[in-house]
Amino acid sequence: MESQKHTTNTNDHDLLIRIDERTMKIDTCLSNHLKHHWAITLALLATVLGLVAKILFL
């Protein structure tokens, strides 16, 4: 019983490590993309925020 609990904890830990590694890869990819297209990203963000503000405050 104890060894099964240890195996489950190890599997959970391995899964969490893999999830963390995947999210770091996504963060890195997104960060590099935003650095490359910062002007377009800022313009798009400003447009979206402007539209949201217009909808909310009409």
The 8 nearest C-alpha neighbors of each residue, nearest first, counted from 0:
[[1, 3, 2, 4, 5, 6, 7, 8],
 [0, 2, 4, 3, 5, 6, 7, 8],
 [1, 3, 5, 4, 0, 6, 7, 8],
 [4, 2, 6, 0, 5, 1, 7, 8],
 [5, 3, 7, 1, 2, 6, 8, 0],
 [4, 6, 2, 8, 3, 7, 9, 1],
 [7, 5, 9, 3, 8, 4, 10, 2],
 [8, 6, 10, 4, 9, 5, 11, 3],
 [9, 7, 11, 5, 6, 10, 12, 4],
 [8, 10, 6, 12, 7, 11, 13, 5],
 [9, 11, 13, 7, 12, 8, 6, 14],
 [12, 10, 8, 14, 9, 13, 7, 15],
 [11, 13, 9, 15, 10, 14, 8, 16],
 [14, 12, 10, 16, 15, 11, 9, 17],
 [15, 13, 11, 17, 16, 12, 10, 18],
 [16, 14, 18, 12, 17, 13, 19, 11],
 [15, 17, 13, 19, 14, 18, 20, 12],
 [18, 16, 20, 14, 19, 15, 21, 13],
 [19, 17, 15, 21, 20, 16, 14, 22],
 [18, 20, 16, 22, 17, 21, 15, 23],
 [21, 19, 17, 23, 18, 22, 16, 24],
 [22, 20, 24, 18, 23, 19, 17, 25],
 [21, 23, 25, 19, 24, 20, 26, 18],
 [22, 24, 26, 20, 21, 25, 27, 19],
 [23, 25, 21, 27, 22, 26, 28, 20],
 [24, 26, 22, 28, 23, 27, 29, 21],
 [27, 25, 23, 29, 24, 28, 30, 22],
 [28, 26, 30, 24, 25, 29, 23, 31],
 [27, 29, 25, 31, 30, 26, 24, 32],
 [30, 28, 32, 26, 31, 27, 25, 33],
 [29, 31, 27, 33, 32, 28, 26, 34],
 [32, 30, 34, 28, 33, 29, 27, 35],
 [33, 31, 29, 35, 30, 34, 28, 36],
 [34, 32, 36, 30, 37, 35, 31, 29],
 [35, 33, 31, 37, 32, 36, 30, 29],
 [34, 36, 32, 33, 37, 31, 38, 30],
 [35, 37, 33, 39, 34, 38, 40, 32],
 [36, 38, 40, 33, 34, 39, 35, 41],
 [39, 37, 41, 40, 36, 42, 35, 43],
 [40, 38, 42, 41, 36, 37, 43, 44],
 [39, 41, 37, 43, 38, 42, 44, 36],
 [42, 40, 44, 38, 43, 39, 37, 45],
 [43, 41, 45, 39, 44, 40, 46, 38],
 [44, 42, 46, 40, 45, 41, 39, 47],
 [43, 45, 41, 47, 46, 42, 40, 48],
 [46, 44, 42, 48, 43, 47, 49, 41],
 [47, 45, 49, 43, 44, 48, 42, 50],
 [46, 48, 50, 44, 49, 45, 51, 43],
 [47, 49, 51, 45, 50, 46, 52, 44],
 [48, 50, 46, 52, 47, 51, 45, 53],
 [51, 49, 53, 47, 52, 48, 54, 46],
 [50, 52, 48, 54, 53, 49, 55, 47],
 [51, 53, 49, 55, 50, 54, 56, 48],
 [54, 52, 50, 56, 51, 55, 57, 49],
 [55, 53, 51, 52, 57, 56, 50, 49],
 [56, 54, 52, 53, 57, 51, 50, 49],
 [55, 57, 53, 54, 52, 51, 50, 49],
 [56, 54, 55, 53, 52, 51, 50, 49]]
